[in-house]
Amino acid sequence: MPTGREMWKRSKAWWRAMRRPFPILTLAIGLALSIAATLLVRRIEHRRVEADFDRVATARIAQVQHAIDEHLGRLESLASLLAQSHPGHWAEFRRHTRRWSEQSPAFRWLAWAPKVPDWDRDALRQRVRAEGFAQFEVQELDQDQQRMVASSRAHYFPICYLKPADYAAARGFDLSSSPPFQKALKALAGGARYATVARDSIFDVARSPAATLILVPITDAPHSPQSPPHSTGVLVASLDASLLARTKNANDLGLAVLVRSDELSSYGAGGLRKRGSVRVADHIYPVTVPATPSFFDTQTRWIPNVIFAGGLLFTVIMVGGWLRLSQDRTLLERRTNELSKAKGDLVGYLQDRKRAESAMRHSEERYRSLGVASSNIIWITNPEGLVREDLFTWRAFTGQDQDAIRGLGWLDAVHPEERADMRAAWQTAVVAHESFEQECRLVRFDGEFREFEVRGVPVKGAEGEVREWIGNCTDITERKEAERQLRRARLVAESANRLKSEFLANMSHEIRTPMNAILGMTELALETELTPEQGEYIGSVQTAAESLLRIINDILDFSKIEAGKLELESIPFDLRETVAQSLRTLAVRAHQIGIELVADIDDSVPDRLMGDPNRLRQVLLNLVGNAIKFTEKGEVVVTIAAEGEEFRVTVRDTGIGIPIDKQDDIFRAFTQADGSTTRRYGGTGLGLAISAQLVGLMGGRIGVRSTHGEGSTFTFTARFGIAERQPDLALPLVSGLRVLVCDDNDVCRNTLTRMLRASGADVVPCATGAEAIEKFASDTFHMALLDSVMPKPDGFDVLAAIRRLNHRAEVVVLGETLEQKAMMRLCSEKDVAWVVKPIRQAELVRVLTQTFGELRAKDEVNAHAAPDQSVGLDILVAEDTPLNQRLALHLLKKLGHEVTVVDNGREALEATAHHAYDVVLMDVQMPEMSGFEATAAIRERERTSGEFLPIVAMTAHAMAGYREKCLAVGMNDYITKPIRRPALIAALDRVAAAQLSTEAQP
């Protein structure tokens, strides 16, 4: 065995022997290793480039498919828009499709073909030719593919309007004459969202291999959930998928997308090429994505060179180190110690790595256990939205294997009807790096579909890049079913509510018929000589009947509104006259309890408006009537101001007020602020609910401000048009005169002052009689307007003082409706004029005309006066109820008319054939022959005789549209039961006026 000294000598000898050949050998080995490493890295880089190319090419194909789906969605949206607007001419079609070519460049052309029945073919041809297409004709192709006039068939689908004009040759071509289009139209009629047709010579001008003809139905909304939508035509478009592939940034990644193209020879750099397909409706087109040279320009190609340079540098360093070691063995020993230390560090690092891998395996096992324990489906994808992980919860629910769900294969588990939307929504979220949320149906392993809510969030790195996507799917099948049951229950409730409203309307008709006889006979009885006790009894009957009629009218109006059958008129009316008439009706009630009732209409409010005066009067009567009902002292003031076409009406009272917690309830049906008010004040609780609905129909809103015990202020707005201005009823006769106005009510005094000053008068207002007497004693006036009801001295005391002062001023007394007869007698005795409050401008004009002379606008006012009916009419009454027959007989004879009564429409038809009556009052519902049938028969007979008989309908129906129904069958006018004397007189006056106008014509 050699000794240590010998070993040392041998090592030294070996070292000296290797000093020269070792650097050369090290250099050769280093160069060989550098070349090998470079080739290996280059191969790895090439595989990475292939993987990147596959990922990007797959995304590009998906983007093209998404663009196709988006264009199909736009086409369906355009069809829905055309269905809602019902385009009937070229300008309408051009307006709806004005920007379609900018938003959807892949559509080469767009056409609209309406569904035209055979009886409407000529009308269509005339309408389209009138729009500038003089050569338009419904055409088809013969056996030689030549254009000819289309043969007769039940329906046509002719192309009427096209964009752009390059395809105008197809205008007039009937789609239903071509077998391919017939098949597509049949598919659309079966409920398909759209259908496709192979390329056709009529339309395929560009002859693009990737162009598809797509037909989308244009349908009306169904009348009910059970009825199918009604087809009104089709929208035809040519979608070129190859144009969608040529997006602006298509070559930014060095890729070219070719759809059914022969240009492949100019691409395919590096041998990289991705094949796929896109779907346009039910057509599938092959897609090839080759790499271009610019794609490789975007890839990193310097890493192999760096590896090679690094290897050479390392070899040089090793050689230099060896030379250094050969010079200094101490350095070699130090390097040996450093390597020993590095070895120890490496062993520690490997141990730490093993511990980390063990912890990672534990974490993965916990995650897997969490997924199994959860009722939701948990999933993970890579940054591009493609599945790479093992989604065991997904596989357990759907029954798919791991290979089937890779990439976008998981979409196969989505319901086919929702798969395209799901794909588009997911790809949009992936591109935008935003959270994903969508509802869809997923197929279970047993084939059953369940509804799920799918959520996903991107997991981002430190610099904001998406590292992966994590999400879950929550089963919402039970929740969706509960929502559907709730919707069905709501539809049932709404249907029951409509049936209830129709029942109320029919019942009100049955009640109003006997009410006609009750009110009419009561009114006739009160006009006879009665004992005081009889007059009291019959007056009580009349009051109760009027109250019952108001309740019936409220219920009828409420049922009209709920049934959606209440419609407003739009006729010219005088606003100030309407307000004055409404308040005059309530003035007696107000004056009976000592309440001042005042109307204050701003000067900016026009006199003549367009709207429904009856419904405006109904709202005013409800609000003012309630104000009077709940006010024991003070005043009720109605103010009106204009803001353009919107008018603001305020009704203020000094009554009991409404608690704050009850103010939201008073506009609900059958509700009052306090249940005791029904017993104390009466009412149904419908008035304010009906008023709120009417105000809404007039384009406004209603509200209330109130303090309990201090009064209420109701405010509502309404929109009216401005009618043609009528002759001015201002007060020109007081221009330049000095007038004194004395009234203790501030609002009434200010209204009169403003009205007179607007006419040029010099007005001095006074609040008390003493102040008025003092003014007359010290000044001169041409005229005085004095309130008759004031704290002493009242208006008549002031009048006596004026007479004692020998003042020559003209005096007009302002009186109350309650004391109208007594005031008329007293004013006649004192030889002064009088006006009843609330004051109407027309009445004030009349009084001043009588006082100072003729009104300048007399001719215009007389032109609108009602015709003088001084001669009785010969009237035929057709009524089947005996009591109503007697009522009509007595009422018309008291008005001075000759009356004949028949029981039904057949007798009315025979009576008019043998006698010339001036007018027929025709009940609508009668046995044997109704009023509608009798009227139609009379009008048919008049076609040959040349005569004309006015017919006025009498009916207890008051629903919206019934008046139009009566006029449509040939009746001239319409009055509702119970028949009131003013309404009957007005209808007969209109008949008399029409006859006078006819006789006056040459």
MOCOR-V297524 format. One record per pair of residues at least 12 apart in sequence whose C-alpha atoms are under 8 Angstrom apart, sorted by sequence separation. I is the first residue (numbers start at 1). J is the second residue. D is the distance in whole Angstrom. If there is no record, write none. Layout:
{{I J D} {I J D}}
This chain:
{{125 137 6} {137 149 7} {138 150 6} {159 171 5} {160 172 6} {184 196 6} {199 211 8} {219 231 4} {220 232 7} {245 257 6} {275 287 6} {276 288 6} {379 391 6} {390 402 6} {411 423 7} {439 451 7} {440 452 6} {457 469 6} {458 470 7} {526 538 7} {624 636 7} {638 650 6} {639 651 7} {702 714 7} {703 715 5} {741 753 7} {753 765 7} {786 798 8} {799 811 7} {835 847 7} {889 901 8} {975 987 8} {125 138 8} {158 171 7} {159 172 5} {184 197 7} {199 212 7} {218 231 6} {219 232 5} {245 258 7} {275 288 5} {378 391 7} {425 438 8} {439 452 6} {440 453 7} {456 469 7} {457 470 6} {525 538 8} {526 539 7} {637 650 8} {638 651 5} {671 684 8} {672 685 6} {702 715 6} {703 716 6} {786 799 8} {834 847 7} {953 966 7} {974 987 8} {82 96 7} {158 172 5} {159 173 6} {198 212 7} {199 213 7} {217 231 7} {218 232 6} {219 233 7} {245 259 7} {274 288 6} {275 289 6} {379 393 8} {439 453 5} {440 454 8} {456 470 6} {457 471 6} {583 597 8} {637 651 6} {638 652 7} {659 673 8} {670 684 6} {671 685 5} {702 716 4} {813 827 8} {833 847 7} {973 987 7} {81 96 8} {158 173 5} {159 174 6} {197 212 7} {198 213 7} {217 232 8} {218 233 5} {273 288 7} {274 289 5} {378 393 6} {379 394 7} {398 413 7} {438 453 6} {439 454 6} {456 471 4} {636 651 7} {637 652 5} {658 673 7} {670 685 4} {671 686 7} {701 716 6} {702 717 7} {750 765 8} {158 174 4} {159 175 7} {181 197 7} {196 212 7} {197 213 5} {217 233 6} {218 234 5} {242 258 7} {273 289 6} {274 290 6} {377 393 5} {378 394 7} {422 438 7} {437 453 7} {438 454 5} {455 471 5} {456 472 7} {522 538 6} {583 599 8} {636 652 6} {637 653 7} {669 685 6} {670 686 5} {700 716 7} {701 717 6} {749 765 7} {820 836 7} {885 901 7} {935 951 8} {157 174 5} {158 175 6} {180 197 6} {196 213 5} {197 214 7} {217 234 4} {218 235 7} {242 259 5} {273 290 4} {377 394 6} {437 454 6} {438 455 7} {454 471 7} {455 472 6} {522 539 8} {636 653 4} {668 685 8} {669 686 5} {700 717 5} {701 718 7} {905 922 8} {78 96 8} {156 174 6} {157 175 5} {180 198 8} {196 214 5} {197 215 8} {216 234 6} {217 235 6} {241 259 7} {242 260 8} {272 290 6} {273 291 6} {387 405 7} {388 406 6} {422 440 7} {436 454 8} {437 455 4} {454 472 6} {455 473 6} {635 653 6} {636 654 7} {668 686 8} {699 717 8} {700 718 4} {749 767 8} {795 813 7} {833 851 8} {953 971 7} {958 976 7} {78 97 8} {139 158 8} {156 175 7} {157 176 6} {195 214 6} {196 215 6} {215 234 6} {216 235 5} {272 291 6} {387 406 5} {388 407 7} {436 455 5} {437 456 7} {454 473 4} {522 541 7} {523 542 7} {580 599 8} {634 653 8} {635 654 6} {666 685 8} {669 688 8} {699 718 6} {700 719 7} {813 832 7} {815 834 7} {817 836 6} {952 971 6} {953 972 8} {955 974 8} {957 976 7} {138 158 6} {156 176 6} {194 214 7} {195 215 5} {215 235 6} {216 236 7} {271 291 8} {377 397 8} {386 406 7} {387 407 5} {435 455 8} {436 456 5} {453 473 6} {454 474 6} {522 542 6} {579 599 8} {634 654 6} {668 688 7} {669 689 5} {698 718 5} {699 719 6} {812 832 6} {813 833 6} {814 834 6} {815 835 6} {816 836 5} {817 837 7} {951 971 5} {952 972 6} {953 973 6} {954 974 6} {955 975 7} {956 976 6} {957 977 8} {194 215 5} {195 216 7} {215 236 5} {269 290 7} {270 291 7} {372 393 7} {386 407 4} {387 408 7} {435 456 6} {436 457 6} {452 473 6} {453 474 5} {633 654 7} {634 655 8} {667 688 5} {668 689 5} {669 690 8} {695 716 7} {698 719 6} {746 767 8} {769 790 8} {811 832 6} {812 833 5} {813 834 5} {814 835 5} {815 836 5} {816 837 5} {905 926 7} {950 971 7} {951 972 5} {952 973 5} {953 974 5} {954 975 5} {955 976 5} {956 977 5} {194 216 5} {214 236 6} {215 237 7} {268 290 5} {269 291 5} {371 393 6} {385 407 8} {386 408 6} {418 440 7} {435 457 5} {452 474 5} {453 475 7} {631 653 7} {633 655 7} {666 688 7} {667 689 5} {695 717 7} {698 720 8} {734 756 7} {739 761 7} {741 763 7} {744 766 8} {745 767 7} {768 790 7} {769 791 8} {810 832 8} {811 833 7} {812 834 5} {813 835 6} {814 836 6} {815 837 6} {816 838 8} {875 897 7} {877 899 7} {879 901 7} {880 902 8} {881 903 8} {904 926 5} {905 927 8} {906 928 7} {931 953 8} {950 972 6} {951 973 7} {952 974 6} {953 975 6} {954 976 6} {955 977 6} {956 978 7} {193 216 7} {194 217 7} {213 236 7} {214 237 5} {267 290 6} {268 291 5} {269 292 5} {270 293 8} {385 408 8} {418 441 8} {434 457 7} {435 458 7} {452 475 4} {453 476 7} {519 542 6} {631 654 6} {632 655 6} {666 689 7} {695 718 6} {737 760 8} {738 761 6} {739 762 6} {740 763 6} {741 764 6} {742 765 6} {743 766 7} {744 767 5} {768 791 8} {769 792 7} {770 793 6} {812 835 7} {814 837 6} {872 895 8} {873 896 8} {874 897 6} {875 898 6} {876 899 6} {877 900 6} {878 901 6} {879 902 6} {880 903 5} {903 926 8} {904 927 6} {905 928 7} {906 929 6} {952 975 7} {954 977 7} {150 174 7} {193 217 7} {213 237 6} {214 238 6} {267 291 6} {268 292 6} {269 293 6} {434 458 7} {451 475 6} {452 476 5} {627 651 8} {631 655 4} {735 759 6} {736 760 6} {737 761 5} {738 762 5} {739 763 5} {740 764 5} {741 765 5} {742 766 5} {743 767 5} {744 768 6} {769 793 5} {872 896 5} {873 897 5} {874 898 5} {875 899 5} {876 900 5} {877 901 5} {878 902 5} {879 903 5} {880 904 6} {904 928 7} {905 929 5} {213 238 5} {214 239 7} {260 285 7} {267 292 6} {415 440 7} {433 458 7} {450 475 7} {451 476 6} {452 477 7} {576 601 8} {627 652 8} {628 653 8} {630 655 5} {631 656 6} {667 692 7} {731 756 7} {734 759 7} {735 760 4} {736 761 5} {737 762 6} {738 763 6} {739 764 6} {740 765 6} {741 766 6} {742 767 6} {743 768 7} {768 793 8} {769 794 6} {773 798 6} {784 809 7} {786 811 7} {788 813 6} {871 896 8} {872 897 4} {873 898 6} {874 899 6} {875 900 6} {876 901 6} {877 902 6} {878 903 6} {879 904 6} {904 929 6} {905 930 5} {909 934 6} {212 238 5} {213 239 7} {259 285 7} {260 286 6} {264 290 8} {414 440 7} {415 441 5} {450 476 8} {451 477 5} {519 545 7} {627 653 6} {630 656 6} {734 760 7} {735 761 5} {736 762 7} {738 764 8} {740 766 7} {742 768 7} {769 795 7} {772 798 7} {776 802 7} {782 808 7} {783 809 5} {784 810 6} {785 811 6} {786 812 6} {787 813 6} {788 814 6} {789 815 7} {872 898 7} {876 902 8} {878 904 6} {904 930 7} {905 931 6} {908 934 7} {150 177 8} {211 238 6} {212 239 5} {259 286 6} {260 287 6} {414 441 6} {415 442 6} {450 477 6} {518 545 7} {519 546 8} {624 651 7} {628 655 8} {630 657 8} {732 759 6} {734 761 5} {742 769 7} {782 809 5} {783 810 5} {784 811 5} {785 812 5} {786 813 5} {787 814 5} {788 815 5} {789 816 8} {878 905 7} {904 931 8} {188 216 8} {211 239 5} {212 240 6} {259 287 5} {414 442 5} {415 443 7} {623 651 7} {627 655 7} {731 759 5} {732 760 7} {769 797 8} {770 798 8} {773 801 7} {777 805 7} {781 809 6} {782 810 6} {783 811 6} {784 812 6} {785 813 6} {786 814 6} {787 815 6} {788 816 8} {905 933 7} {906 934 7} {909 937 7} {188 217 6} {211 240 4} {258 287 6} {259 288 7} {413 442 6} {414 443 6} {451 480 8} {730 759 6} {769 798 6} {773 802 7} {783 812 8} {785 814 7} {905 934 5} {909 938 7} {920 949 8} {922 951 7} {924 953 6} {74 104 8} {210 240 5} {211 241 6} {257 287 7} {258 288 5} {413 443 5} {515 545 7} {742 772 7} {878 908 6} {919 949 6} {920 950 6} {921 951 6} {922 952 6} {923 953 6} {924 954 6} {925 955 8} {184 215 7} {210 241 6} {211 242 8} {257 288 6} {258 289 6} {575 606 8} {576 607 6} {776 807 8} {918 949 7} {919 950 5} {920 951 5} {921 952 5} {922 953 5} {923 954 5} {924 955 6} {939 970 7} {128 160 7} {170 202 6} {208 240 7} {210 242 6} {257 289 5} {575 607 6} {740 772 8} {876 908 8} {917 949 7} {918 950 7} {919 951 6} {920 952 6} {921 953 6} {922 954 6} {923 955 6} {71 104 6} {139 172 6} {140 173 6} {169 202 8} {170 203 7} {256 289 6} {257 290 7} {433 466 7} {574 607 5} {575 608 6} {595 628 8} {919 952 7} {921 954 7} {936 969 6} {118 152 7} {138 172 5} {139 173 5} {140 174 6} {255 289 7} {256 290 6} {415 449 8} {515 549 8} {574 608 5} {575 609 7} {932 966 7} {935 969 7} {936 970 7} {71 106 8} {118 153 6} {136 171 7} {137 172 5} {138 173 6} {139 174 6} {255 290 6} {256 291 7} {573 608 6} {574 609 6} {578 613 7} {582 617 6} {586 621 8} {605 640 8} {935 970 7} {952 987 8} {118 154 5} {136 172 6} {138 174 6} {141 177 8} {167 203 7} {255 291 5} {256 292 7} {572 608 6} {573 609 6} {595 631 8} {605 641 6} {935 971 7} {117 154 6} {118 155 6} {140 177 6} {141 178 8} {254 291 6} {255 292 6} {512 549 8} {572 609 5} {573 610 6} {595 632 7} {598 635 8} {600 637 7} {601 638 8} {602 639 8} {604 641 7} {605 642 5} {932 969 7} {89 127 8} {90 128 8} {117 155 4} {118 156 7} {140 178 8} {167 205 7} {254 292 5} {572 610 4} {573 611 7} {575 613 8} {579 617 7} {582 620 7} {583 621 8} {586 624 8} {590 628 6} {594 632 8} {595 633 6} {596 634 7} {597 635 6} {598 636 6} {599 637 6} {600 638 6} {601 639 6} {602 640 6} {604 642 6} {89 128 7} {116 155 5} {117 156 6} {241 280 8} {254 293 7} {571 610 5} {572 611 6} {578 617 7} {582 621 6} {586 625 7} {589 628 8} {593 632 7} {594 633 6} {595 634 6} {596 635 5} {597 636 5} {598 637 5} {599 638 5} {600 639 5} {601 640 5} {602 641 5} {115 155 7} {116 156 5} {254 294 5} {255 295 6} {512 552 8} {570 610 6} {571 611 5} {573 613 7} {593 633 7} {594 634 8} {595 635 5} {596 636 6} {597 637 6} {598 638 6} {599 639 6} {600 640 7} {601 641 7} {602 642 8} {90 131 7} {115 156 6} {116 157 6} {253 294 7} {254 295 4} {385 426 8} {570 611 4} {571 612 6} {579 620 8} {583 624 8} {595 636 7} {663 704 7} {740 781 7} {810 851 8} {876 917 7} {950 991 7} {89 131 7} {114 156 8} {115 157 5} {116 158 8} {189 231 8} {253 295 6} {254 296 7} {385 427 7} {569 611 6} {570 612 5} {571 613 8} {738 780 8} {739 781 6} {742 784 8} {875 917 6} {878 920 7} {114 157 6} {115 158 8} {251 294 8} {568 611 8} {569 612 5} {738 781 5} {739 782 6} {740 783 6} {741 784 6} {742 785 6} {743 786 6} {744 787 8} {874 917 5} {875 918 6} {876 919 7} {877 920 6} {878 921 6} {879 922 7} {880 923 8} {113 157 5} {114 158 7} {254 298 8} {398 442 8} {508 552 6} {568 612 6} {737 781 8} {738 782 5} {739 783 5} {740 784 5} {741 785 5} {742 786 5} {743 787 5} {874 918 5} {875 919 5} {876 920 5} {877 921 5} {878 922 5} {879 923 5} {113 158 5} {114 159 7} {253 298 7} {385 430 6} {398 443 6} {399 444 7} {400 445 8} {508 553 8} {737 782 6} {738 783 7} {739 784 6} {740 785 6} {741 786 6} {742 787 6} {873 918 6} {874 919 7} {875 920 6} {876 921 6} {877 922 6} {878 923 6} {113 159 4} {114 160 7} {384 430 7} {398 444 5} {399 445 5} {660 706 7} {737 783 8} {739 785 8} {744 790 6} {873 919 8} {875 921 7} {880 926 6} {112 159 6} {113 160 6} {383 430 8} {397 444 6} {398 445 5} {508 555 8} {568 615 8} {659 706 7} {660 707 7} {743 790 7} {879 926 7} {880 927 7} {111 159 7} {112 160 6} {113 161 7} {397 445 6} {508 556 6} {658 706 6} {659 707 7} {660 708 8} {111 160 7} {112 161 5} {210 259 7} {396 445 8} {657 706 6} {658 707 6} {659 708 5} {111 161 6} {112 162 7} {210 260 6} {505 555 8} {657 707 5} {658 708 5} {111 162 4} {209 260 6} {504 555 7} {505 556 6} {630 681 8} {657 708 4} {658 709 8} {110 162 6} {111 163 6} {209 261 8} {504 556 7} {629 681 7} {656 708 6} {657 709 5} {109 162 7} {110 163 5} {656 709 4} {657 710 6} {658 711 8} {742 795 8} {109 163 6} {110 164 7} {505 559 6} {655 709 7} {656 710 6} {657 711 4} {658 712 7} {109 164 6} {504 559 6} {505 560 7} {655 710 6} {656 711 5} {657 712 5} {654 710 6} {655 711 4} {656 712 8} {502 559 7} {654 711 4} {655 712 7} {109 167 7} {501 559 5} {653 711 5} {654 712 7} {501 560 7} {652 711 7} {653 712 6} {652 712 6} {653 713 7} {501 562 6} {502 563 7} {652 713 4} {501 563 6} {651 713 6} {652 714 6} {650 713 7} {651 714 5} {498 562 7} {650 714 6} {651 715 6} {497 562 8} {498 563 6} {622 687 6} {623 688 7} {650 715 4} {622 688 7} {649 715 6} {650 716 7} {214 281 8} {648 715 7} {649 716 5} {93 161 7} {212 280 7} {648 716 6} {649 717 6} {622 691 7} {648 717 5} {647 717 5} {648 718 7} {90 161 6} {212 283 8} {646 717 7} {647 718 5} {619 691 5} {646 718 6} {647 719 6} {919 991 8} {618 691 8} {646 719 4} {647 720 8} {645 719 6} {646 720 7} {210 285 7} {383 458 8} {619 694 7} {645 720 6} {157 233 7} {619 695 8} {645 721 6} {157 234 8} {645 722 7} {615 694 7} {631 711 8} {383 466 6} {385 468 8} {383 467 5} {384 468 8} {385 469 7} {196 281 7} {382 467 7} {383 468 5} {195 281 7} {196 282 7} {382 468 5} {383 469 6} {194 281 7} {195 282 8} {196 283 8} {381 468 6} {382 469 6} {380 468 7} {381 469 5} {380 469 6} {381 470 7} {380 470 5} {891 981 8} {379 470 6} {380 471 7} {623 714 7} {378 470 8} {379 471 5} {378 471 6} {379 472 6} {378 472 4} {377 472 5} {378 473 7} {376 472 6} {377 473 5} {376 473 6} {377 474 7} {376 474 5} {375 474 8} {376 475 7} {611 720 6} {610 720 6} {611 721 7} {637 747 8} {609 720 6} {610 721 5} {609 721 6} {610 722 6} {729 841 8} {609 722 5} {610 723 5} {729 842 7} {608 722 6} {609 723 5} {731 845 6} {608 723 5} {609 724 8} {730 845 7} {733 848 7} {115 231 7} {606 722 7} {608 724 7} {729 845 7} {733 849 8} {115 232 5} {608 725 6} {731 848 8} {114 232 6} {115 233 4} {607 725 8} {608 726 7} {114 233 4} {115 234 8} {733 852 7} {113 233 6} {114 234 6} {869 989 6} {112 233 8} {113 234 5} {868 989 8} {112 234 6} {113 235 6} {733 855 8} {867 989 7} {112 235 5} {113 236 8} {866 989 7} {867 990 8} {869 992 7} {111 235 6} {112 236 6} {110 235 7} {111 236 5} {867 992 8} {110 236 6} {111 237 6} {867 993 6} {110 237 4} {109 237 6} {110 238 7} {558 686 7} {729 857 7} {108 237 7} {109 238 6} {561 690 8} {568 697 8} {728 857 7} {107 237 6} {108 238 6} {568 698 8} {727 857 7} {107 238 5} {108 239 6} {555 686 8} {107 239 5} {108 240 7} {551 683 8} {554 686 6} {558 690 6} {561 693 7} {106 239 6} {107 240 6} {551 684 7} {554 687 7} {557 690 7} {727 860 6} {106 240 5} {727 861 8} {83 218 5} {106 241 7} {82 218 7} {83 219 6} {84 220 7} {554 690 8} {79 216 7} {83 220 6} {106 243 5} {79 217 7} {80 218 7} {105 243 8} {106 244 6} {79 218 5} {80 219 8} {105 244 8} {76 216 7} {75 216 7} {600 747 7} {600 748 8} {83 232 8} {596 745 8} {598 747 7} {599 748 8} {573 723 8} {598 748 6} {601 751 8} {572 723 6} {600 751 6} {599 751 8} {603 755 8} {79 234 8} {79 235 6} {68 241 7} {68 244 7} {64 241 8} {67 244 7} {64 244 6} {64 245 6} {61 257 8} {60 257 8} {57 255 7} {68 279 8} {69 280 8} {68 280 7} {65 278 6} {64 278 7} {65 279 7} {61 276 7} {58 274 8} {61 277 8} {57 274 6} {61 278 7} {53 272 8} {54 274 7} {50 272 7} {591 816 7} {61 287 8} {591 817 7} {592 818 7} {591 818 6} {61 289 8} {588 816 8} {587 816 8} {588 817 5} {587 817 6} {588 818 5} {587 818 8} {57 289 6} {584 817 8} {53 291 8} {598 837 8} {599 838 7} {597 837 8} {598 838 6} {597 838 6} {49 299 7} {587 837 8} {587 838 7} {584 837 8} {584 838 7} {583 838 7} {45 301 8} {580 838 7} {580 839 7} {580 840 6} {42 303 8} {41 303 8} {42 304 6} {41 304 6} {577 840 7} {576 840 7} {577 841 8} {39 304 7} {576 841 8} {577 842 8} {38 304 5} {41 307 8} {38 305 7} {38 307 6} {37 307 7} {38 308 5} {37 308 7} {34 307 7} {35 308 6} {34 308 5} {34 309 8} {34 310 8} {34 311 5} {33 311 7} {34 312 6} {31 311 7} {30 311 7} {31 312 6} {30 312 7} {30 314 8} {31 315 7} {30 315 5} {27 315 6} {26 315 7} {27 316 7} {26 318 7} {27 319 7} {26 319 6} {23 319 5} {23 322 7} {23 323 7} {19 326 7} {55 384 8} {69 420 8} {69 424 8} {66 424 6} {62 427 8} {517 883 6} {521 887 6} {524 890 8} {517 884 5} {520 887 6} {524 891 7} {516 884 7} {514 884 8} {517 887 6} {520 891 8} {566 959 7} {567 960 6} {565 959 7} {566 960 5} {567 961 8} {565 960 5} {565 961 8} {560 959 6} {560 960 7} {556 958 8} {556 959 8} {513 956 6} {512 956 6} {510 956 7} {509 956 5} {509 957 5} {509 958 8} {505 959 7} {520 978 8} {519 978 7} {520 979 7} {520 980 7} {516 977 6} {517 978 7} {515 977 8} {516 978 4} {515 978 6} {516 979 6} {513 977 6} {514 978 8} {512 977 6} {513 978 7} {512 978 6}}
